[in-house]
Amino acid sequence: MERCDYVNDSLRLIQNTDGLTFGTDALLLAGYITGKRQRGLELGGGSGIISMLLLTRNKLENATALEVQEEYSELILRNAELNSLSGRLTSLNCDLREYKPSQEYDLVFTNPPYMKTTSGRANDLDKKNIARHEVKGDIGDFCLAAGRCLKFGGSFAAVYRPDRLTDLMAALRGASLEVKRMTFVHADTESESSMVLLEAKKGAKSGMQLTRPLIIYTDKSHSEYSPDMKYIMENGSFPDYFKR
């Protein structure tokens, strides 16, 4: 139940068709992260696509992906080898709630499960249920792991659902992570926000930049990307006015 696709940046990606596949949220999170850092940690690696995008775009020198499902931890290693990134991308099969790094990281990033275990319809396939629901850790656990693994002044980047933003903000403060930049994402100008992207820093003072919203499509039929989305697709990064 696998397929191999060509995705952004000429990457080849083996995906498990029984699980969650590469989507807009992963692409936008990789584009939202700015600068270049030495050591990065992905919480919930999935197929490894976000780490690989950051590595190929030279936003990261080296990346470690934590993945609680052994099948996906192995998939990350296969994808790294397929794209000649084995020397820069490491996969660890472990529970992020138990991970204690030997060194601190410059950047931690995540596309975490969005739904509580009591929300939505649980998928019959455990792998999808774990990816979508907080079975192996809630948003508080993800933020605590980020705070524990980051160096002082390090950055934490995440994509999340707007309807759970208050949970995320509370979890960030509880982990000594202060939001510095936030962007709401809308499918079109008439749709409510479907995603929120944010960057927080460990040990920072309060003070946040709320950027202009990102509109993905110019029309309700979703046939034409907006100029901002075209820029992201072509450059692998957001336009400068979305950055601090």
C-alpha positions in Angstrom: 0.0 0.0 0.0 2.7 2.5 -1.1 3.3 4.8 -3.9 6.2 7.0 -4.9 5.5 10.6 -6.0 7.5 13.5 -7.2 6.8 16.5 -5.0 8.1 20.0 -4.5 11.9 20.6 -4.9 12.2 17.5 -7.1 12.0 15.3 -4.1 10.8 11.7 -4.5 8.5 10.7 -1.7 7.4 7.2 -0.8 4.0 7.5 0.9 1.8 4.9 2.7 -1.6 5.2 1.0 -3.2 3.8 4.2 -1.9 6.8 6.2 -1.9 10.5 5.8 -0.2 11.8 2.6 1.7 15.0 1.7 -0.5 18.0 1.9 -0.7 21.8 1.9 -0.1 22.1 5.7 3.3 20.4 5.4 4.3 22.5 2.4 3.3 25.7 4.1 5.1 24.9 7.3 8.3 24.3 5.4 7.9 27.6 3.6 7.1 29.5 6.8 10.3 28.6 8.5 13.0 31.2 7.8 16.7 31.5 8.1 19.3 28.8 8.2 20.0 26.6 11.3 22.4 23.8 12.2 20.3 21.4 14.1 16.6 20.8 13.7 14.1 18.4 15.3 10.8 17.3 13.8 8.1 16.1 16.3 6.0 13.5 14.5 8.0 12.9 11.3 5.4 11.0 9.2 7.1 10.5 5.8 9.8 12.9 6.6 8.8 15.4 3.9 9.0 18.6 6.1 12.5 17.8 7.2 13.6 17.0 3.7 12.2 20.2 2.3 14.1 22.2 4.9 17.3 20.3 4.2 17.1 20.6 0.4 16.3 24.4 0.8 19.4 24.7 3.1 17.2 26.0 5.9 18.7 23.2 8.0 22.1 21.5 8.0 21.0 18.4 9.9 17.6 17.1 11.0 16.3 14.5 13.4 12.7 13.2 13.1 10.9 11.7 16.0 8.2 9.2 15.0 6.3 7.0 17.4 5.1 4.6 14.7 7.9 2.2 13.7 6.6 1.8 10.2 6.8 5.5 9.6 10.2 5.8 11.3 11.5 3.3 8.8 9.8 5.1 6.0 11.6 8.4 6.8 15.0 6.5 6.5 13.9 5.1 3.2 12.9 8.5 1.9 16.2 10.1 3.1 18.2 7.4 1.3 16.0 7.8 -1.9 16.8 11.6 -1.9 20.5 11.3 -0.9 19.9 12.8 2.5 20.9 9.9 4.7 23.9 11.8 6.0 21.8 14.7 7.1 18.4 13.2 8.2 18.1 10.8 11.1 14.9 9.1 12.2 14.2 8.0 15.8 11.4 5.6 16.7 10.3 6.9 20.1 7.6 8.7 22.0 8.2 12.4 22.1 7.0 12.5 25.7 10.0 10.4 26.7 12.7 11.9 24.5 15.6 13.5 26.2 18.2 14.9 23.7 21.9 14.7 24.3 22.2 18.2 22.7 19.8 21.1 22.4 18.3 22.1 19.0 18.2 25.4 17.1 14.8 24.7 15.6 11.9 22.4 16.5 9.0 22.1 14.1 5.8 20.0 13.9 2.6 19.3 12.1 0.9 17.6 15.0 -2.4 15.7 15.4 -5.2 18.3 15.4 -8.0 16.4 17.0 -8.7 15.4 20.6 -9.3 11.7 21.1 -12.9 12.5 21.9 -13.3 14.6 18.7 -14.3 13.5 15.2 -14.7 10.0 13.9 -11.8 7.7 14.8 -10.3 6.1 11.7 -10.4 2.3 11.7 -6.7 2.3 10.7 -4.5 2.9 13.8 -1.9 4.7 11.8 -4.3 7.3 10.6 -6.0 7.6 14.0 -2.6 8.3 15.6 -1.7 10.8 12.9 -5.0 12.7 13.3 -5.9 12.3 17.0 -3.9 13.0 20.1 -3.4 9.3 20.9 0.3 9.6 21.6 0.4 13.0 23.1 -1.7 16.1 23.1 -0.6 19.6 22.1 0.7 20.3 25.6 3.0 17.3 25.2 4.3 18.5 21.9 5.0 22.0 23.3 6.7 20.6 26.4 8.9 18.4 24.2 9.8 21.5 22.1 10.6 23.5 25.1 12.7 20.7 26.6 14.7 20.2 23.4 15.3 23.8 22.2 18.2 25.9 23.2 17.5 29.3 24.8 16.4 31.6 22.0 15.7 28.7 19.7 12.6 28.7 17.4 9.5 26.5 17.4 7.4 26.4 14.3 4.0 24.7 14.0 0.9 24.5 11.8 -2.4 23.9 13.6 -6.2 24.4 13.5 -7.6 27.8 14.3 -10.4 26.4 16.4 -7.8 25.0 18.8 -5.6 28.0 18.8 -6.4 28.8 22.5 -5.2 25.3 23.5 -2.0 25.8 21.5 -1.3 29.3 23.0 -1.8 28.1 26.6 0.5 25.1 25.9 3.2 27.3 24.5 3.2 29.6 27.5 3.4 26.5 29.8 6.5 25.4 27.9 8.3 28.8 28.1 7.7 29.4 24.4 6.5 32.9 23.4 4.8 33.4 20.0 6.6 35.9 17.9 4.9 35.5 14.5 1.5 34.2 13.4 -0.3 33.8 10.1 -3.9 32.7 9.4 -4.4 30.7 6.2 -7.7 30.9 4.1 -8.6 28.8 1.1 -10.1 31.9 -0.6 -11.3 35.4 0.4 -14.8 34.1 1.4 -13.7 31.1 3.5 -12.9 31.1 7.2 -9.4 30.3 8.2 -8.5 26.6 7.9 -5.0 26.7 9.3 -2.7 28.8 11.4 1.0 29.0 11.2 3.2 30.3 14.0 6.7 30.7 15.2 7.6 30.9 18.9 10.9 31.4 20.7 12.2 29.8 23.9 12.6 32.3 26.7 11.5 35.4 24.6 9.6 38.4 25.9 6.0 38.9 24.9 5.3 40.7 21.6 3.9 39.1 18.5 3.6 40.0 14.8 0.2 39.1 13.3 0.9 39.1 9.6 -1.5 39.6 6.8 -3.5 36.4 6.1 -2.4 34.0 3.4 -5.1 33.4 0.8 -4.4 30.3 -1.2 -6.7 30.7 -4.2 -8.1 33.8 -5.9 -11.5 32.2 -6.7 -14.0 30.0 -5.0 -13.6 27.2 -7.5 -9.9 27.0 -6.4 -8.6 26.9 -9.9 -6.0 29.8 -9.6 -3.4 30.3 -7.0 -3.0 33.7 -5.4 0.2 35.7 -6.1 1.4 34.9 -2.5 0.8 31.2 -3.0 2.5 31.2 -6.4 5.5 32.8 -4.8 5.6 30.1 -2.1 5.4 27.4 -4.7 8.2 28.9 -6.8 10.5 29.9 -4.0 9.9 27.5 -1.2 9.5 30.4 1.2 7.0 33.1 2.1 7.3 36.7 0.7 9.3 39.0 2.9 6.2 40.8 4.3 5.2 37.6 6.2 8.6 37.6 8.0 9.7 39.5 11.1 
